Amino acid sequence: MLKTVVVMLIAVTAGTFGDVLLARGMKELGDLSTMNLKGILSVALQALSSPKLIFGTCLLAVFFFLWLAVLSWEDLSVALPMQAINYILVAFLAQYVLGEAVSPLRWAGTVLVAIGVGLITKSGGGA
C-alpha cells in the first residue's frame, strides 16, 4: 500500500503541475473560442514550440505511465480516489501560482475531498 501511495503522490503531482503549465501556456496563447480556423491553426503551431505546453505535456505523460503502473498492482476502487489529491493541489496552485480566486466554499469542498481520500486510502490496506 505504501508503494501505491508514493507512486500516486508522484503521479498526481506530475499531472497537476502539467495541468497548471498547460493552463498558463494556453492563457498566454489566447482564447480559442474567439478565433476562426486560421487563428486556431496558428495557435496550434505556436503550441508546438511553447516550453510551458511541451513540459506540461511531458508531465502529463509521466502521470499517465505511473498511473498504468499503479493499475497493474492496485484495485481501481483504491487507486482512482487517490487521484482526487489532484483537487487539493489544483486549488492551491490555482490560487497561489495562477492567481485565481478560490472561494471559501471551494476550499471547504477541497477539505472534504481530502478527508474522503484519506478514508479510502486507509481502507485499501486490507482493513
Summary of the structure (lengths in Angstrom):
residues: 127
radius of gyration: 17.1
end to end distance: 11.4
largest distance: 56.9
contacts: 360
relative contact order: 0.16
helix: 82%
strand: 0%
